[in-house]
Amino acid sequence: MKYLIFLFALAITLTACDGPQGPPGFDGVHIAATSFETTVDFFAPDYEVLIDYPATVTVFPNDMTLVYLLWDEVPGNNGGTVDVWRLLPQVIYSDFGEFQYNFDATNGDARIFIDAPASTNLNLLSAADITAQTFRIVILPVDLQSTTMDYSDYNAVMSLAGLTTGDIIIE
């Protein structure tokens, strides 16, 4: 009987031991995705626009910046319209050649520009191609990035980021 009590006490002692300290919890910093919208005009000869991020937007070195072009508005199921967004770079084929909307980004700004092969004369761009072009810039924190994500799907990116149209900062 003493032997059973000894084994029981030993089992309780061994299961109640403390192990190494676990990883620390969150430090109170809230990491969230951000999205903002801007409408711009492009002008010769550079056909580029530098967009400073709003003061409320913080971009860290490993964050991902995505830029979408408002491509179209189509009828929605509720009788209104639905925006169609395309991820840059976006190649356009025209009668005078091909060109593309493209971008590069830093931690403080994004440069959106029109690029083309040397054989394309950008002076032939129509007003619709260079005037009142609307872009959405989405900043994804490194913690939200996924290798299996289709970043060209604007709605999937917004869902991953936990953002809705109400979260878009309009400049």
Secondary structure, DSSP 8 states (H G I E B T S, - for coil): -HHHHHHHHHHHHHHT---S-------S-----EEEEEEE---TTT-EEEEE--TT----TT-EEEEEEEEEEEE-TTSSEEEEEEESSEEEEETTEEEEEEEEE-SSEEEEEEE--TTS-GGG--HHHHSSEEEEEEEE-GGG--TT--TT-HHHHHHHHT--GGG-EE-
